[in-house]
């Protein structure tokens, strides 16, 4: 790194030291900038540095770099990413709400050979490293049929485990270019934590072995912020929502109440329609 820095800076320093002293009483307010000849003598591998240095001298370079970047973004194929992510939480009613939205025409994922049928509702991309590591193209391929058919107004992935994966979601949507992040809408249903954990425990214990801990032991781990060796708990809602709020606007996040969903489903549906602009 030091050698690279010396290779880049030495010609500039040499040029600066070789300048004739300034004569006259006026003080130069502009910082010294190397000539274009010195810049061109920099190693070929430092093209970015050359462009940045020349941009101080020739504004045309700035415009050209901007045009090149825009052309590069336009040349990228459009990815059919969901613009609605139902984050969960688990056992909070996301299946009921997503079923209603799919029946209203929201485009769901396509399942591929070897995938279970429920992957049409929940793709499990961000929460499963074996799928996430295959890249954004792998994810977008599940929704390509939405793009091909023109059904792109609302595309949804309703995986109820996404609440605990804000970093993965932000990385994918921020790096997907265009307006992928600004068009993204996030929905979550929050349920009284102890009731939700008990419901999740009763659901997951069916798939666990005979050595599964009791609910009291599981609840103790959750309260202490320690992982359960058998499955991942959602933990404290606020910790995850703060991370989502760091890269999206408040208008892009809808937080629903499980109690409202149970006691006043019409009101919950109205809130969702207002959020989606339908």
C-alpha positions in Angstrom: 0.0 0.0 0.0 2.8 2.4 0.9 4.6 1.6 -2.3 1.5 2.3 -4.3 1.0 5.6 -2.6 4.6 6.6 -3.3 4.2 5.6 -7.0 1.1 7.8 -7.3 2.2 10.8 -5.4 5.9 11.1 -6.2 5.5 12.5 -9.7 3.1 15.2 -8.3 5.5 16.1 -5.5 8.4 16.3 -8.0 6.5 18.6 -10.2 5.6 20.8 -7.3 9.2 21.1 -6.0 10.5 21.8 -9.5 8.2 24.9 -10.0 9.9 28.3 -10.2 9.1 30.4 -7.2 6.2 32.7 -7.5 7.1 36.3 -8.1 5.1 39.3 -7.3 3.1 40.5 -4.4 -0.2 38.7 -5.1 -1.0 35.6 -3.2 -2.3 32.6 -5.0 -5.6 31.3 -3.4 -6.0 28.3 -5.7 -4.2 25.1 -4.5 -1.4 23.8 -6.8 -2.7 21.2 -9.3 -0.3 19.0 -11.4 -0.3 19.4 -15.1 -2.0 17.0 -17.4 1.5 15.8 -18.6 2.3 14.6 -15.1 -1.0 13.0 -14.7 -0.6 11.0 -17.9 2.7 9.7 -16.6 1.0 7.9 -13.7 1.0 4.1 -14.1 -1.8 2.8 -16.4 -3.4 0.9 -13.5 -4.3 4.1 -11.8 -6.9 5.2 -14.3 -9.4 6.2 -11.6 -6.8 8.4 -10.0 -5.9 10.0 -13.3 -9.5 10.8 -14.0 -10.1 12.3 -10.6 -7.0 14.5 -10.9 -7.8 15.6 -14.4 -11.4 16.4 -13.3 -10.0 19.3 -11.2 -8.4 20.7 -14.4 -10.9 19.8 -17.1 -14.6 19.8 -16.2 -15.3 17.8 -19.4 -13.9 14.8 -17.7 -16.5 15.0 -14.9 -19.3 15.0 -17.5 -17.8 12.2 -19.4 -17.5 10.0 -16.4 -21.1 10.7 -15.5 -22.2 9.8 -19.0 -20.2 6.6 -18.9 -21.7 5.6 -15.5 -25.2 6.3 -16.7 -24.7 4.3 -19.8 -23.3 1.4 -17.8 -26.4 1.4 -15.5 -28.7 1.5 -18.5 -27.0 -1.4 -20.1 -27.6 -3.7 -17.1 -30.5 -6.0 -17.5 -33.6 -5.1 -15.4 -33.9 -7.3 -12.4 -37.4 -8.4 -11.3 -37.0 -7.8 -7.6 -40.0 -7.7 -5.3 -41.1 -4.2 -4.4 -43.0 -5.6 -1.3 -41.2 -7.5 1.4 -43.4 -9.0 4.2 -40.8 -9.2 7.0 -42.9 -11.3 9.5 -42.7 -11.7 12.4 -43.2 -15.4 12.6 -46.6 -16.7 13.9 -48.1 -13.2 13.6 -50.6 -13.6 10.7 -48.4 -13.0 7.7 -49.8 -16.0 5.9 -53.4 -14.7 6.1 -52.4 -11.2 4.9 -50.2 -12.5 2.1 -52.9 -14.9 0.9 -55.3 -12.0 0.6 -52.8 -9.9 -1.3 -52.0 -12.7 -3.7 -55.7 -13.2 -4.4 -55.9 -9.5 -5.2 -53.3 -9.9 -8.0 -50.0 -9.3 -6.3 -47.4 -11.3 -8.1 -45.8 -14.1 -6.2 -42.6 -16.1 -6.7 -42.2 -19.0 -9.1 -41.0 -22.3 -7.5 -38.3 -24.2 -9.2 -37.6 -28.0 -9.2 -36.7 -29.3 -5.8 -38.3 -26.3 -4.0 -41.3 -26.9 -1.7 -44.6 -25.4 -2.8 -44.6 -22.8 0.0 -41.6 -21.1 -1.6 -44.2 -19.4 -3.9 -45.1 -17.4 -0.8 -41.8 -17.2 1.0 -38.6 -17.4 -1.0 -36.2 -17.6 2.0 -33.5 -15.8 0.1 -32.2 -13.4 2.7 -32.4 -15.7 5.7 -30.8 -18.8 4.1 -27.1 -18.4 3.3 -27.2 -21.3 0.8 -29.6 -19.3 -1.3 -28.3 -15.8 -0.5 -24.8 -16.8 -1.6 -26.1 -17.6 -5.1 -26.6 -13.9 -5.7 -29.3 -11.4 -6.6 -29.8 -13.0 -10.1 -30.8 -16.2 -8.4 -33.4 -14.3 -6.4 -34.7 -12.2 -9.3 -35.1 -15.3 -11.4 -38.0 -16.4 -9.1 -39.9 -13.2 -10.1 -38.9 -13.0 -13.8 -42.4 -14.2 -14.9 -43.9 -11.1 -13.2 -41.7 -8.9 -15.5 -42.4 -11.0 -18.6 -46.2 -10.8 -18.0 -46.2 -7.1 -17.2 -47.5 -7.8 -13.7 -45.0 -5.5 -12.0 -47.1 -3.1 -10.0 -46.8 -5.2 -6.9 -44.4 -8.1 -6.5 -44.1 -9.7 -3.1 -41.9 -12.0 -1.1 -43.7 -12.8 2.2 -40.9 -14.7 4.1 -41.7 -14.3 7.8 -38.1 -14.6 8.9 -36.8 -11.4 7.1 -37.2 -9.2 10.1 -33.8 -10.2 11.5 -31.9 -9.7 8.2 -31.9 -5.9 7.5 -28.3 -5.9 6.4 -28.8 -8.4 3.7 -31.9 -6.6 2.4 -30.2 -3.3 2.3 -27.1 -4.6 0.5 -29.1 -6.2 -2.3 -31.5 -3.3 -2.9 -28.9 -0.5 -2.5 -26.6 -2.3 -5.0 -29.3 -3.1 -7.5 -29.3 0.4 -8.9 -32.1 2.4 -10.5 -34.9 3.0 -8.0 -35.0 -0.5 -6.5 -34.6 0.8 -2.9 -36.8 3.9 -3.2 -39.7 1.7 -4.6 -39.4 -0.9 -1.9 -42.2 -1.2 0.7 -41.8 -3.2 3.9 -44.6 -4.6 6.0 -44.4 -6.3 9.3 -47.0 -7.6 11.9 -46.0 -7.3 15.5 -47.5 -9.6 18.1 -47.2 -9.5 21.9 -43.7 -11.0 22.3 -44.4 -13.8 24.9 -47.5 -15.1 23.0 -45.6 -15.0 19.8 -42.7 -16.9 21.3 -45.0 -19.5 22.7 -46.7 -20.0 19.4 -43.4 -20.3 17.6 -42.1 -22.7 20.3 -45.2 -25.0 19.8 -44.7 -24.8 16.0 -40.9 -25.5 16.0 -41.0 -28.3 18.7 -42.7 -30.5 16.2 -39.6 -30.5 14.0 -37.1 -30.7 16.9 -35.6 -33.8 18.5 -36.3 -35.2 22.0 -33.6 -33.0 23.6 -35.4 -29.8 22.9 -35.4 -27.4 25.9 -38.6 -26.4 27.7 -40.4 -23.2 26.8 -39.2 -21.7 30.1 -35.6 -22.4 29.1 -36.2 -21.0 25.6 -37.9 -17.9 27.0 -34.9 -17.3 29.4 -32.5 -17.4 26.4 -34.6 -14.9 24.5 -34.7 -12.5 27.4 -31.0 -12.8 27.8 -30.4 -12.3 24.1 -28.8 -15.7 23.7 -29.4 -17.9 20.6 -31.5 -21.0 20.8 -29.4 -23.9 19.4 -32.6 -25.4 17.7 -34.0 -22.3 15.9 -33.6 -18.5 15.6 -35.8 -16.2 17.6 -36.9 -12.9 16.3 -35.8 -11.3 19.6 -36.6 -7.6 20.3 -38.6 -6.0 17.5 -37.1 -2.5 18.1 -33.5 -3.6 17.5 -34.3 -4.8 14.0 -36.7 -2.0 13.1 -34.0 0.6 14.0 -31.7 -1.0 11.4 -34.4 -0.9 8.7 -35.0 2.7 9.5 -31.4 3.5 8.8 -31.8 2.9 5.1 -35.5 3.5 4.2 -37.9 6.3 4.9 -40.7 6.0 7.4 -43.2 6.1 4.5 -41.8 2.8 3.2 -42.5 0.8 6.3 -45.9 -0.3 7.5 -46.2 -1.8 11.1 -49.4 -3.7 11.7 -50.7 -5.0 15.0 -51.6 -8.7 15.4 -54.4 -7.8 17.8 -55.9 -5.4 15.2 -55.6 -8.1 12.5 -57.6 -10.5 14.7 -60.2 -8.1 16.1 -60.7 -5.7 13.2 -59.4 -7.3 9.9 -61.2 -4.7 7.8 -59.3 -1.9 9.4 -56.0 -3.8 8.8 -56.9 -4.3 5.2 -57.7 -0.6 4.8 -54.4 0.4 6.3 -52.6 -1.9 3.8 -54.5 -0.5 0.9 -53.6 3.0 1.9 -50.0 2.1 2.3 -49.8 0.5 -1.1 -51.8 3.2 -2.7 -54.6 1.0 -4.0 
